[in-house]
């Protein structure tokens, strides 16, 4: 039976990378352990391959926000790596490709963000390039190709390369350069994809598609300007008879009729005064009759007609406007009436009653106020004492009533049997006879004090509680489990030995 095993491909690294790996320290954990955790991630798509970068948005918020915002706007699309210093850095981020341009998302250079736990101690680190001065960061950035401690505390370190994409950066660092550290064939950034954005509140000033359209328009305008300059500087061939193309003279010809040799006024002297002057040049239709009286009258009639039409249109607009407003008011009144009827059906009172309904309401004090006045005159504490009492006196009365009630409960004593309670039941709880007559005021007297002797008791079953505790809580002794396992192992070993026969046992049986 033939089995197909999967084939695994192991990448072969160039010798220069192997030598570099040998020179690096074996234990890199000392370098990484001091760095804080990242919270952002982007992927740079270049002509030399992808570059996966993680960002420190918490430690360098301004630099990371600037980089992400420019990436959203497509600012880095088509930008080249304009500077390569072998064994040191590769630099990009300038749309002009000269190393002298660039603009930040904030519209002006922003300050450096130096963090004590971020140092340029290895390759693959992302930093902001400045103008050889502090706090002059714009849009340019660089990647380190090796350890660069001289950049620490001078440039903002806000990202690092992760994964095997570091080798794409090293390949860019091995390109051929000229005397000005510019690659002969510079690689280009195709685009930047944002994988993880720590700042959700970034609003780009312009989208990537709009920026592309503007760039295309600039290119076309530049081409048109160059074409015009080239055409203006071109030498004219004056030896040719036709100068139409070079002089930009229109090719249209003016046709002129030949004038007759005879005098028309001598042939028809009577009608010569009424006839218009004969022209021998073709006049456009729009210019014919210009300055004549008939033309002036026609223009006046048109203006008068236009004024009449405009007046009629305004009157019609006013009528339509008045009709629409009247119909709108009628519709609003009808809707209010329907709403009022609906509220009456559901039993709700309308919050916006009409003035006529408000006028029909009862004048003077309400029923509640009248009843309250009766109560204050004939009933309550004010009627008994005959004058108003203060809040402190009312509180004292309330405390006295509560103390009386407490003494009454204390004198009631403990609870007795139900039979005794039935015998001592008050008259109000006993069945009344038909012969008994009601009191003078037919008032019910509350003299039941049996409830004061009651007490709240709970029956506790201790056996049930013990059984429930034993069921719900089980004690596991690890030593007992270990003992059990040891016994099972010993039992299995003994049974295995009994089933085996040694060579001595075979010989002994023979």
Secondary structure, DSSP 8 states (H G I E B T S, - for coil): --------------HHHHHHHHHS-S--HHHHTTS----EEEEEEETTEEEEEEE-TTT-HHHHHHHHHHHHTTTTTT-B--EEETTTEEEE--TTSSSS----TTSS-B-----TT----SSSEEEE--SSSTT-B-S-EEEESS--GGGTTTS-EEEEE-GGGHHHHHHHHTS-B-TTS-BTT--BEEEEEEEE-S-TT---SS-HHHHHHHHHHHHHHHHHHHHHHHHHHS---TTSS--HHHHT-------B----SS-HHHH-STTTTTS-----B---GGGTTTT-HHHHHHHHHHHHHHHHHHHHHHHHHHHHHHHHHHHHHHHHHHHHHHHHHHHHHHT---SS--HHHHHTS--SS-HHHHHHHHHHHHSHHHHHHSS---HHHHHHHHHHHHHHHHHHHHHH-S---HHHHHHT--TTTS---TT----SS--------GGGG--------HHHHHHHHHHH-----HHHHHHHHHHHHHHHHHHHHHH---HHHHHHH-
